[in-house]
Structure formats: C-alpha cells, structure tokens
Amino acid sequence: MKTVTDYDFSGKKAIVRVDFNVPLDKNLVITDDTRIRAAVPTIKTILEKGGSVILMSHLGRPKSGPEDKFSLKCIVAKVSEHLGVDVKFANDCIGPVAEEAAGALKAGEVLLLNNLRFYKEETAGDKGFAEQLSKLADCYVNDAFGTAHRAHASTTIIAQFFPNDKMFGLLLANELESIDKAIKSGKGPLTAIMGGSKVSSKIQIITQMLDKVDNLIIGGGMGYTFSKAKGGKIGNSIVEDDFLETALNILKEAKEKGVNVYLPVDSVVADDFSNDANTKIATAGQIPDGWEGLDCGPESREIFGKVIESSGTVLWNGPVGVFELESFGAGTKAIANSVVEATKNGAFTLIGGGDSVAAINKYGLANEVSYISTGGGALMELLEGKVLPGVDAILS
C-alpha cells in the first residue's frame, strides 16, 4: 500500500482529495472540525518532504452551480489554524482561476480549491473534469475515506492520470488497516454491536459479519423487528414487517455458524416519542399497546456489557436507543462505557457510523477507544464486503 511516507515530494505539487464536508451553523461557522484535524498529518507530511499541497473537497449538496453557503472559503481560517500555515484560496476548482493559483504555488504552501460539487461533472465521474483537476499537480493523494465509496471524478477517475504518482494519505491508509484489523486479523472473541432503526439498512453487513464474528449484539429500533418475528408483542415500536422472515433467517444462519446472537431482553418503553413521556421497563416481547420501545433496558445493558468487556475485538455501528433524547440515552451510554472497558482490557475497539461516533463524542469517550472511523457509507460498504472505487483506483 503506497502512502505519502513512501514518496519524494521535493519540488512537487500534490493534489490531495480530503473530506472537508464539515457541519456548519446558520452563520457558516464550523461546529465540528474533526474531519479537518484528521487530514492534518497527511498535509504536514507532504510539506515536510518539500512539496506543496492543493486541497480539494466537497461541502454539502449544492444543486446547480456555486452557492455562497457551500463555498469552502468559510473553512480557510480553520484549516490555516490547524496547519499553522496561511492557506491560500482559489474561488474555483478548475479553469484559469485554479490554474493560476496552482501555478504560483511554492514549496511549503497550501492552496484550497473551491467546492468540487459546484460542477455536476464531479459526481458524474466525468473524465474531462478529472483531467482538468489533474493538470494542477504532479501527483495525486486520496485521503478522503468518507467519499472512497463514490466513483466521483476527484475520488476515483483522476487517479488514472497519475499511473505512477498516486497514493493513499495517512488517514485513508489508517482507516483501511484499522478496519482490516477489526474484521480479519484482530484477536478473538470478535463482537459486533449493530444498532440503528432498520434491519433493511444493515442486512448486508449483518450477513457478511456472520462469517467473521463470535458474538453479535443487535439493538436499537431493529431489535423490535426481531422481537416481532419471534412472536413477541412490540406495541407501537418501530418495525419493518417486510423483514420479519429475514430476521428469522439471520437468527437461523447465526445458529448454524455458531455465532452467539444477543437481543434485548428488556426495553425502556414510553407512551410518546418525547423526553417528557411517561416511561417504564417492559420485558422483551411484552410491550403493551400504546407504548413504544426507545432504549434497551437495564438487564439488557448488563448482558451486553459482559459480552463486550470480555471481547478481544469490538466493532460498534449504531446506537441501541434514541440517545439524542436524554431520557433514552442510558443504553447507548452503557454500550460506550463497556467499549471503553474492553479497550482498557486490551481489546481493539473500532467505532464507525455517524450516530455511534456522535454518541462516543457526546459522552466524552473518543480518546478512550482504539479507533474512530471517519467514514459512514464507505465503512458500511467495506463491512458489506464491497470494493471501494476510491481505494481500487489507487491500488490498480
């Protein structure tokens, strides 16, 4: 796997695909700069090795051409702050403006191009657009794991214009190595915690994981689909009736493969989807009409915790309750604490997926687990066993 540590950047311009799709408030102020901080090691490595850096990214989903609220100009100051370098800005990503700015770039300098998605050719994977981007630099670096599952011009197509001068950034390489460690080469027992609301969105991942894991913990809203499939009463809880048979097939396949499946044995139920709702504890499969399950109960937390804390490798994707509402966050917080305990016990623990990452950050535990993935869709597709176009483009 060729990375920026293996390349001589002396006197060369590197065009680097980063994922600076950061959240902004109504005043266009960054509310979470995690993605910017994650790209810093790669950028600094190139600069320290005598190169200059041209950064390209998307931001949001502009519909038709440039929009001020999606301009990357609003993040220049924050990128400069983290790099300790005054980052230059080009108000376009191709054409004369970008070409002139890139041409004037000197060793040790950084240029940020404007939003790639101001051009529809970016998401269309247009070869001509990719070629225009490629002409700005001498080599290509992909450090955007969050978009590596998209065959876009800047993430995949551009690589063909650098047959001998393309490589992974440190973030993307670390993502691939960490995920590989979690699902292929980590010490056992391997426990996967799958949360979230829908079986339909996790079916491919769960099916793939049955060949790899020793324990599978299923929580969140999709737990009620499994409960109903087994003949339980789930009241007004979220359910996917089209996936009841699928749920039973998963349980059957898991048993055949010797995988231990842990479903919630109790739930915190409420008479309304609200922080102020009346709540009580209900045994799994015995939720009364008019009530809905919004978190796993205390007995479930204890069972899940013992499994997690005795694991050698833990992969967590998806919360086990509506943790955004304080009244229903105890289950997800308990999972987070158990993952931290497993880490202290020597386990390799990987957190992936936007909601799981949000949870671990909310509880201030991000620095107490082994690895937090920056990818949502990309991580999901890797876990499903798919080849990521942005990765394949570097390797081929």
DACOR-V798417 format. One line per field, one symbol per residue. ss: DSSP state (A for helix, B for strand, O for the rest). burial: + if it has 24 or more other C-alpha atoms within 12 Angstrom, else -. Layout:
# DACOR-V798417
ss = ???
burial = ???
This chain:
# DACOR-V798417
ss = OOBAAAOOOOOOBBBBBOOOOOOBOOOOOBOOOAAAAAAAAAAAAAAAOOOBBBBBOOOOOOOOOOOAAAOAAAAAAAAAAAAOOOOBBBOOOOAAAAAAAAAOOOOOOBBBBOOAAAOAAAAAOOAAAAAAAAOOOOBBBBOOAAAOOOOOOOOOAAAAAOOOOBBBOAAAAAAAAAAAAAAAAOOOOBBBBBOOOOOOOOAAAAAAAOOOOOBBBBOOOAAAAAAAAOOOBBOOOOOOAAAAAAAAAAAAAAAAOOOBBBBOOBBBBBOOOOOOOOBBBBBOOBBOOOOBBBBBOAAAAAAAAAAAAOOOBBBBBOOOOOOOOAAAOAAAAAAAAAAAAAAAOOOBBBBOOAAAAAAAAAOOOAAAOOBBOOOOAAAAAAAOOOOOAAAAAAAO
burial = --++--+++--++++++++++++------+--+++++++++++++++++-++++++++++-----+--++++++++-+++--+---++++++++---++-+++-+-+++++++++++++-+++-+-+-++++++++++++++++++++++++++++++++++--++++++++++++-++-++++-+-+++++++++++++-++-++++++++++++++++++++++++++-+++++++++--++-+++-++--+----+++++++++++++-+-----+++++++++---+++++++++++-+++-++++++++++++++++++--+++++++++++++++++---+++++++++++++++-+-++-+++++++++++++++++---++++++++-
